[in-house]
């Protein structure tokens, strides 16, 4: 699975828990949004993370 910024932004936009986690990461580690998004991806999405299936579902073609 590959990190795609637009897909990650969409996932965060659709999930309140991820929005809060993103803000926490930015504040706690003094990160810019882009770096915090990537960190959030590795922590919560990649390699069997809690939001992996939701992230992958965004990649499916819309019917």
C-alpha positions in Angstrom: 0.0 0.0 0.0 1.3 3.4 -0.9 0.9 6.8 0.8 -1.2 9.1 -1.4 -1.6 12.6 0.1 -5.0 13.4 -1.5 -6.4 10.0 -0.4 -5.1 10.6 3.2 -6.6 14.1 3.3 -9.9 12.7 2.2 -9.8 10.0 4.9 -9.1 12.5 7.6 -11.8 14.8 6.3 -14.4 12.0 6.6 -13.3 10.8 10.0 -13.6 12.9 13.2 -11.2 10.7 15.2 -8.5 11.1 12.6 -9.1 14.9 12.6 -8.5 15.0 16.3 -5.4 12.8 16.1 -3.9 14.9 13.3 -4.3 18.1 15.4 -2.7 16.3 18.4 0.3 15.2 16.3 0.8 18.7 14.9 0.7 20.2 18.4 2.6 17.5 20.3 5.5 17.2 17.8 5.3 20.7 16.3 4.8 19.3 12.8 3.5 21.0 9.7 0.2 19.5 8.4 1.9 17.6 5.5 4.4 15.9 7.9 1.6 15.1 10.4 -0.5 13.5 7.7 2.3 11.2 6.7 3.0 10.3 10.4 -0.7 9.7 10.9 -0.7 7.4 7.8 2.1 5.3 9.2 0.6 5.2 12.7 -3.1 4.5 11.9 -3.3 3.3 8.3 -0.3 1.4 7.0 0.4 -2.3 7.6 -2.8 -3.4 9.2 -3.7 -0.1 11.0 -7.1 0.6 12.3 -8.1 2.7 9.2 -6.4 0.6 6.5 -9.6 -0.7 5.0 -11.2 2.8 4.9 -8.1 4.2 3.2 -8.1 1.4 0.6 -11.8 1.9 0.0 -11.1 5.4 -1.2 -9.0 4.0 -4.0 -11.9 1.9 -5.4 -13.5 3.3 -8.5 -16.8 5.1 -7.9 -19.9 3.5 -9.7 
